[in-house]
Amino acid sequence: MIFQQKLVHGTLIKRYKRFLADIKLDSGEIVTAHCTNSGSMKSCLEEGAEVYISPVTDPKRKTRFTWEMIKINGDWVGINTSHPNKIAYDAILKREIPGLDSYTSVRREVKFDESRLDILAENDHEKCAIEVKNVTMKDGDFARFPDARTERGLKHLHTLIRLKKEGFRVAMVYIIQRQDVSIFGPAHEIDPEYSNTLILAEKEGVEIFPVQVKVEPERIVVDRVLPYNLLD
């Protein structure tokens, strides 16, 4: 994914009300940016850290910028939760994810019963229903999800379990927007119900793809698929 506009550099003053962040630009001007991440942003929130924000052209938006990334441990962490679906879609379309590289049709936001699938990928012999989640939390070497309790995420796991029983191939793709981790696992202490359901989902046939991406001010690119451990 390539950023269509040049990002603006600054430093984080503070994040507040979940969806707002005050940023000091290099010019000294202080602006308020929209934060798309509704989670706790645990382990990727550091006042005074370098950030990049993107300018907004929509005249209806109250905030002129969107917060895109923050520098933690010397590297960029992508915090814009609107990007992972597109990153996953592009990667599957371009066959950049081993194991999800055999599909001739890839569609986003496909309505299914009372819900909507993030991605539906198809070829001559199967349909694959895919849900995508954004991961930014670091816990030692682990990338963890979620960083706050998620009823919506729980619902998605149950949907995939049901679709597997109906004959679909099903997969969870976790887009890990940081480089300082080497393995993926659920955040047991933060959301034990989600963690236990993910363990159940894997047993029921839900495939797990923790996709680590390289976040840069110009683009976000797929790096590799990480191993995972659902129990530790």
Long-range contacts (C-beta under 8 A, 24 or more apart in sequence): 1-83, 1-86, 1-87, 1-90, 1-219, 1-220, 1-221, 2-218, 2-219, 3-54, 3-68, 3-217, 3-218, 3-219, 5-54, 5-55, 7-52, 7-53, 7-54, 7-68, 7-217, 8-52, 8-53, 8-54, 8-55, 8-65, 9-50, 9-51, 9-52, 9-217, 10-50, 10-51, 10-52, 10-53, 11-48, 11-49, 11-50, 11-51, 12-45, 12-46, 12-47, 12-48, 12-49, 12-50, 12-51, 12-70, 13-47, 14-47, 15-41, 15-45, 20-63, 21-51, 21-67, 23-51, 23-53, 23-65, 23-67, 31-64, 31-65, 32-63, 32-64, 32-65, 33-63, 33-64, 33-65, 33-66, 33-67, 34-61, 34-63, 34-65, 34-66, 34-67, 35-67, 35-79, 36-66, 36-67, 36-79, 36-80, 36-81, 36-82, 37-79, 37-80, 37-81, 37-134, 37-136, 38-81, 38-148, 39-136, 39-146, 39-147, 39-148, 40-147, 40-148, 41-79, 41-136, 41-147, 42-137, 42-147, 43-72, 43-136, 43-137, 43-138, 43-139, 43-147, 44-70, 44-72, 44-77, 44-79, 44-136, 44-137, 44-138, 44-178, 45-70, 46-70, 46-72, 52-76, 52-217, 69-177, 69-215, 69-217, 72-138, 72-178, 72-180, 73-180, 75-178, 75-179, 75-180, 75-215, 76-178, 76-215, 76-216, 76-217, 77-136, 77-177, 77-178, 77-215, 78-136, 78-177, 78-178, 78-213, 78-215, 78-220, 79-136, 79-177, 81-134, 83-134, 83-175, 83-177, 83-220, 84-132, 84-133, 84-134, 84-175, 84-177, 85-109, 85-118, 85-119, 85-132, 87-175, 87-211, 87-213, 87-220, 87-222, 88-118, 88-119, 88-130, 88-132, 88-173, 88-175, 88-211, 89-119, 91-211, 91-222, 92-119, 92-121, 92-130, 96-222, 97-173, 97-209, 97-211, 97-222, 97-225, 98-225, 99-207, 99-209, 99-225, 100-128, 100-130, 100-171, 100-173, 100-209, 103-128, 112-159, 112-163, 115-155, 115-156, 115-159, 117-159, 119-173, 126-168, 126-169, 127-168, 127-169, 128-168, 128-169, 128-170, 128-171, 129-159, 129-160, 129-163, 129-168, 129-169, 129-170, 129-171, 130-170, 130-171, 130-172, 130-173, 131-156, 131-157, 131-159, 131-160, 131-171, 131-172, 131-173, 132-172, 132-173, 132-174, 132-175, 133-172, 133-173, 133-174, 133-175, 134-175, 134-177, 135-174, 135-175, 135-176, 135-177, 135-184, 135-210, 136-176, 136-177, 136-178, 137-187, 138-178, 138-180, 138-181, 139-187, 141-181, 141-182, 141-183, 142-181, 142-183, 142-184, 142-185, 142-229, 142-232, 143-174, 143-176, 143-178, 143-181, 143-183, 143-184, 143-185, 143-210, 143-212, 143-226, 144-184, 144-185, 144-186, 144-187, 144-190, 145-174, 145-184, 145-186, 145-187, 146-187, 146-190, 146-191, 146-194, 147-187, 147-190, 148-190, 148-191, 149-190, 149-191, 149-193, 149-194, 150-191, 150-194, 153-191, 153-194, 154-193, 154-194, 154-197, 157-194, 157-197, 157-198, 157-201, 157-206, 158-197, 160-201, 160-206, 161-200, 161-201, 161-204, 161-206, 164-204, 164-205, 164-206, 165-204, 169-207, 170-205, 170-206, 170-207, 171-206, 171-207, 171-208, 171-209, 172-198, 172-201, 172-206, 172-207, 172-208, 172-209, 173-209, 173-211, 174-208, 174-209, 174-210, 174-211, 175-211, 175-213, 176-210, 176-211, 176-212, 176-213, 176-226, 177-213, 177-215, 177-220, 178-212, 178-215, 179-212, 179-214, 179-215, 179-223, 181-212, 181-226, 182-226, 182-227, 183-210, 183-226, 183-227, 183-228, 183-229, 184-208, 184-210, 184-226, 184-227, 184-228, 184-229, 185-228, 185-229, 185-230, 185-231, 185-232, 186-230, 195-230, 198-230, 199-230, 199-231, 202-230
